[in-house]
Amino acid sequence: MNGKRLPLKNQEHAILDDEPRRRDFANKLQNAACQDKINKEAITVDVMQAIKERRSIRKYRPQPISEETLNTILEAARWAPSWANTQCRRLIVVRDPETKTKLADTLRSSKPGGKNSATEAMRQAPVVIVACAERALSGFYKSGEDQQRLPSTEKGEWWYMFDVGLVMQNITLAAHTLGLGTVHIGLFDVSEVTRMLGIPNNVAIVELLVLGWPDETPATRPRKELSEFVFSEKYPA
């Protein structure tokens, strides 16, 4: 050989005509295929690990979340599935300390005179996500010449709760894999939050989500066995 680089097609022929190089080339292809399989398995393990390790965090460090990290989490939200790809979710990201404090003041307790356990978490954490849904999208179809939107199922407009739930699960898992914690909050003064954030009538608030760097490691809480809630073919008598 004169040291000149062979065209790609000629390189392949040279490899195939040279037994040792052919074996080396085949081994590299096999190793690459194995590595691809390993990477796919690692992704699966990471997802299951995140699902099992995620906890509701109620104590946070005050350190801010970078724009890049926050956008990575929100990108996970963007790819959540939705009814007919209507994508009814609407997310308000709150970072202003004064607004977070006001949101924390809207939290309620299920016990008379009690305090919501996530109140201080909302004040401590750098971010609160107000999860909303635009009404009359999820669970609806267009009918007639005027394309009026009508409910598709007996659940009426409430299908948006499911769609937003999918979004928030993506957010909590993505946050966990990045070392962040979350806690879902559903007990708060909806009317006050609606007024405070200027949310229009055609948009419903679903939940508040606290997002930040954990300052606690809660213990694992027990889960039911599959046999207690998974049934074969029909609901048990």
Buried (B, 14 or more C-beta within 10 A) or exposed (E): EEEEEEEEEEEEEEBEEEEEEEEEBEEEEEEEEEEEEEEEEEEEEEEEEBEEEBBBBBBBEEEEBEEEBBEBBBEBBEEBEBBEEBBBBBBBEBBEEEBBEBBBBBBBEEEEEEEBEBBBBBBBBBBBBBBBBBBBBBBBEEEEEEEEBEBBEEEEBBBBBBBBBBBBBBBBBBBBBBEBBBBBBEBBBBEEBBEBBEBEEEBBBBBBBBBBBBBEEEEEEEEEEEEEEEEEEEEEE
